[in-house]
Amino acid sequence: MEKWSDELQARCKTVKENYQRIMERISEAAVKSGRKPEDITLLAATKTVPVEIINYGIDLGIHVIGENKVQEFLEKEESYRPCVRHFIGHLQTNKVRQIVGKVSMIQSVDSWKLAQEISRISQKQGYLTKVLVEVNIGGEESKSGVAPEALPELVSQINALPGISLQGLMAIPPICEKKEEVREYFSQMHQLFIDMRAKKIDNGTIQFLSMGMSGDYEEAILEGANMVRIGSALFGARNYNQ
């Protein structure tokens, strides 16, 4: 127990240092992009992170967290300190009923079928679920998300659904060796976001462009992201054996 306590204290110290450094970099990138630091939301990606560490991060000032797996979220949720909770991983339709009403936003809506199920369950529970449409900006077969060319149709379909509030877009670009390459993907996402904001949305307000993770969040902010999802740069390398 003492050993775990020492490890916990050491990890908390590292998280505090990481958090301060990340917030400084977010602030610098925001100013470079012509915005204010407070215009950018830091979402702490908490996959495999122990609840004690997450709660320590919340005490530091993190107010938005995101989980990737439904089961992991359900195991942790009652132990979280007060915070805004998002679901950021791939969501199967048969898991929707387990998550609706327990998170304020689902960032990974990638199909009409999934959107319909979120709408159905949300209506049944008397809940309004905020959603982002996930875009597969790199056209990768290994990743979920709607193709950019199919985005307008999906947005139009979701726009007609009750129980859902459409809030914007999310993306995970391909891994790139050069920053210029990943910035091009982020730039394409920003243009899609601008195009989406120009349309009449009946069931929401298009306000979030969620893109950028531990290795590229500064580039994402420079290209227009206003929400970045950071895990390992904040909490350290993931331990999948926990």
Disulfide bonds with the S-S distance in Angstrom:
none
